[in-house]
Amino acid sequence: MSASGKDYCDVLTIHLVPASTKEEFEANFGTFLDAVAKLPVLQKNAITLKMFIQNDAFHESVAGLGLPVPKPAVVGFARFKNADGLKELLRDPEYVSLLSAAKENGHLSGHDSMSLFSADVTTKIDVNDTGTSDRKHVFGIFKVPNDVPAELFEQKVEACIDGALALPVCQNKFLKYEMAMAPGVEHYG
C-alpha cells in the first residue's frame, strides 16, 4: 500500500557551518547523507532525501529588508512515508552508528544544542507546477523572543506572512509556501 500525502512525515535539519570551510562541511555532510541513503531502513521508509546548500542569491534582498545576512548553513530534508518510518530509522543501529561517527568527526554541527520535535504544518500556497526544475528554496527561521509568549509570537508571524502572501507579487511568483510551528515549544535555545 502506498502512503498518501497526509501520512507523510517531513524532516528538516539545519546545520550551521562550523569553523571549517563551507565547502569542506558541505562535502562531509553530503558523504554522511550518501551513507544514510544506502541504509535499508531508509530505503524502505523514505521517499525523498535532499541536501540544500546555502548560496548568496538573496543576501542583498534580505539585507534590504533590514534582516541579518544568514550564517552559513546546510539544510537536510527527508520525506518519510509516515511517522513510524522515521521512528524506525531513529532506532536503527546502523543509523545510530553513522550519526555517532558523524558527530565525532565534526560532520554535523550544532548537535549539542539541536532538538528534534514534531511541528504543525500549514500550507499557504501550493501550485502544481511542472515547469522548470531550476528552483530556489528559501528558508526562514524565527526565534521566539524570551519576553513574548510563543502563542502570541506565532500569531503575529502568521498574520505578517498572510499579509505578504496576499500581495499580487507573491500570488504570481510563489509556487509553494509552508509554515511549520512546533506546538508547546515556548522558546528555542
N, C-alpha and C positions, 0 to 999 in steps of 0.2 A: 504494500500500500504506500503511495507517495504522500509526502507531507503537504498540507495546504499552507498558504501564506500565513494564516492566523496561528499556526503551530510553530512557525519559525522562532528561533532564538538567536538573536544577533549579539555578537561580542565585539566591542571596540576597545582596543588597548592603546594608550597613549604613552610614549616613551620619550622623555626629554633626552636629548643627546648629551652625554657626559663630556668630560674634558677631552676625550679622544676626538679625532676629527670626525666630522659628519659623515664623510664617505666611508670611513672605517666602520663606524657604528651601523650605518645602513647595510654594509656588506655582511657584518656579523649577524644582524637581525634577520637579514634575508636568508643566511645559512641556517639559522635557527628555524625559521618558518619552513624552509625546504625539508628539514628533518621532521618537523611536526607533520607536514603534508604527507609524508611516507608512512606514518603510523596507521596500522589497520583500523584502530578505533576512530581516527579522524576520517579516514576514507569511508567508513561505514556510516558515520553520523553527520558529516558536514557537507554542505552544498557548495560553499564558497570559502576561500581563504585568500586574502589580499594583503598587500602592504602598500600604504600610501607614503610617498616620500615628499616631504615638505619642499616647496620651492618658494621663490620670492615674487611670483607673478602678481600678487595683490598687496605686497608690503606698502607700496606708495599710496594705494587707495585706502588701506587700513589706517595708515598714519594720518591721512587727510580727514578721517573721521575723529581724530583725537584719541585713537586707541593705540596701545603699545604694539610695537612690532613683536611678533611672537618669537619665543625662544625656539631654537632648532629642535625639531621633534620628528619622530617616525610614528605612524599610526598603523596598527594591525587591525584587520577586520575578518571575522569569521561568521558565517551563517550556518547554523545547525538546523536539522530537520525539526527538532523540538528541544525543549529544555533538558529532557532526560539524556539526550546525546551529549550535551555539554557536561552534565554531571558525570557521565561515564568517562569522558576524556579527563576530567579533573581527578578522577580516581585511578586512572590507568597508570601502572607502574612505569611503563616506558616513557610516558609523557612527564610524569613527576621527575624522573631521572634527567630527561632532556632539559626541563625547566631549571632544575637544581644546577646542572652543569652550566647553563647559560647565565644564571645569576653569578656563579662563582667566577666565570670567565669575563664578566662585565659586558656580556652581550645583551643584557636587558638593563635598563636604567629605572630608577625610581621604585624598585620593588620594595624597598624598606617603608616607603610611605604610600604604597599603592593599595587600593582596596578594590574588591570585586563586589558588585551589587547588581540587583536587577533594577530595571527602570521602566517607567510607563512611557510608551512612545505614542506621540500624536502626529499623524501625517497631515500636513497643511496643504501641500501641493504634491501631486503625483501624476505627471503626464507620461503616458506610454509613448515614448519617442524611439523610433527605430532608426533614426538618422545617424549622424556621425558618432564614431566611437572616441573621438577626441574630446573628452570631457574633463572638466576641472571639478574637484570636490573641495569644498570649503568647510572647515570645522570651527565652531566657536565653543569655547568652554567658559562658563561663568562661575566664579567662586561666590558663594553666598557670604556677604559681609557679616562679620561677627555681631554687629548691632542690629541686624534685620532678621526677623523670623523667616525661616525658609519658605513657608507658605506664601507670605506676602511678597517675598523676592520673586518667587516663581510666577505669581500673578502679574507682577509688574513687567517681568521679562516677556511673558507671553503676550501681554497687551501691547508692548512695544513691537514685538515681532509681528503680531497680527496687523498692526497699523502699517508696518513696512510692506508686508505681503499683499496688502490691499492696493498698493500703488501699481499703476499700469506697467511700469518698467519691470517690476517683479513678476507680475502675472504673465508678461510676454517673454521673459528671459529665463525664469527658473523652471527646471524640469521636475525637481523634487525638493521638498523641504520637510524635514522631520525634526521634531523636538523630543529629546529623551530627558526625563526628570526622574531622579531617584526618590521615591516616596519615603518619608520618615527620616531622611538624612538632613539633620539640622545644619551642619557646617562641614565643609570638606577641608581636610587638614592638609 
